[in-house]
Amino acid sequence: MAEKIKFRPHHFMCTLGFRGKGYSLGFVRNYKKIAQQLNDNEETQIEVVQFMDSICSACPNKIDEIVCKTQDKISKLDAAHSAALSLKVGDIFTWKQAKEHIKKNMSVEKFHTACHGCSWKEYGVCQQSLENLIEQP
Ligand code: SF4
């Protein structure tokens, strides 16, 4: 059985929009591996966690298992995404279910509010990925 992934709330949307960019070589390598695992097997399980997750584990901004160098921003993103997607710590989704959940619960308008303050937002790939998902039959 595939290894269970852990995501803090805002990383569901980030993973939908991930295009191989990130904070360091190690971060990108780790993220690509996670994205590959999810896309190769959409039944891979993902557990919602409150603090450091499978993506944070290789982030150069990580300080310890609880906080990172941009904690204020990250806490706001997590709170906003939890609310927008009605996520609770301990929830478990397969990647397939997670995408269905995003499609049902996230709109472009909600995305702009939930992702406010993220430096990656201006590149447009996250919005584009969300629009593509919403448009899928
Ligand atoms: S804009 Fe930022 S927080 Fe929002 S999905 Fe993209 S990378 Fe994640």
Boltz pocket constraint, residues with backbone or C-beta under 6 A from the ligand:
constraints:
  - pocket:
      binder: B
      contacts: [[A, 10], [A, 13], [A, 14], [A, 15], [A, 17], [A, 77], [A, 111], [A, 114], [A, 115], [A, 118], [A, 119], [A, 120], [A, 121], [A, 126]]
      max_distance: 6.0
